[in-house]
Each structure stands twice: as structure tokens, then as C-alpha cells.
Amino acid sequence: MEFLALVDAIKYTYDLELSERKTIYSDSVTAMAWVRNKKAKSTITTTESQLAIKDAENWLKTHNILSIISLIKKWNTKEWGEIPADFGRK
């Protein structure tokens, strides 16, 4: 799901002017790699999730996201604490 969240953030950022784009943070090295490779290696089995992942992969493959990839940064958990999206689940 973190892969899908990153792709959604990229889609949102893609449509913004360069000067309006903001840094996108993720604590998932795996999701970040999947975005760079434009391919998720998910073991999800639900049809709806599989379709969402395929749609995300296809979007990544058909859009030039090089200028946005540089905006994706690793959340520094040791220094900044848990990423707010985790809501204390770790």
C-alpha cells in the first residue's frame, strides 16, 4: 500500500508547476525502489489491489517522472521519530 501511496503523491505532484512541488517522504525503502523500477513485487492477492498496482505501474511507465523522483526522500526515523502516517503502529 505504501507503493500506491507514493504513486498517488507522484501523480499529484506531477500536475503541479515545478516551483510548487514539495518533497515526498517515505519510510519504505522497498516502495521507493518499486517506484524507481516502475514495478511492484507485491504478494497481494486481492483482485482490487492487484488492479490498483497494475494501474500504478502503467501510470509510472507512461509518464516521465525523473524530475519528481528526486523529490522522494527517505524519512529519517532515528532522527525525526516515527513517520506520522504510522500512527504508533510500529
SVG drawing of the C-alpha trace seen along z (x, -y; Angstrom):
<svg xmlns="http://www.w3.org/2000/svg" viewBox="-11 -28 30 42">
<polyline fill="none" stroke="black" stroke-width="0.4" points="0.0,0.0 2.9,-2.3 3.8,-1.9 0.3,-3.0 0.5,-6.0 3.8,-7.1 2.4,-6.8 -0.6,-8.9 1.7,-11.5 3.7,-11.5 0.6,-11.8 -0.5,-14.8 3.0,-16.4 3.2,-15.6 0.5,-18.1 2.0,-20.9 4.3,-23.6 8.0,-22.9 8.1,-25.7 5.1,-24.3 6.4,-20.8 7.2,-19.7 9.4,-16.9 7.7,-13.5 8.8,-11.4 8.5,-7.7 9.9,-5.3 9.6,-2.4 12.8,-1.7 11.0,1.1 8.2,-1.2 10.8,-3.8 12.7,-1.1 9.4,0.2 8.7,-3.3 12.2,-3.8 11.8,-0.4 8.2,-1.2 7.4,2.4 5.9,3.6 6.9,7.1 3.9,7.5 2.4,10.7 -1.1,9.1 -3.8,11.5 -7.0,9.4 -8.2,8.6 -8.9,4.9 -5.4,4.4 -3.8,6.2 -5.6,3.9 -4.6,0.8 -1.0,1.9 -1.1,2.6 -2.7,-0.8 0.0,-2.5 2.8,-0.6 1.2,-1.5 1.0,-5.2 4.7,-5.2 5.7,-3.6 3.8,-6.1 4.9,-9.3 8.3,-10.9 8.8,-11.2 12.6,-11.8 12.1,-15.3 9.8,-14.0 11.9,-11.0 14.5,-13.4 11.7,-14.8 11.2,-11.4 13.3,-11.3 13.7,-8.6 12.1,-9.6 14.8,-9.6 13.1,-7.6 16.1,-7.7 16.4,-11.4 12.7,-12.5 10.8,-9.7 8.1,-7.6 6.6,-8.9 3.2,-10.4 1.3,-8.2 2.2,-5.1 0.0,-6.3 2.1,-4.5 1.7,-1.1 5.4,-0.2"/>
</svg>
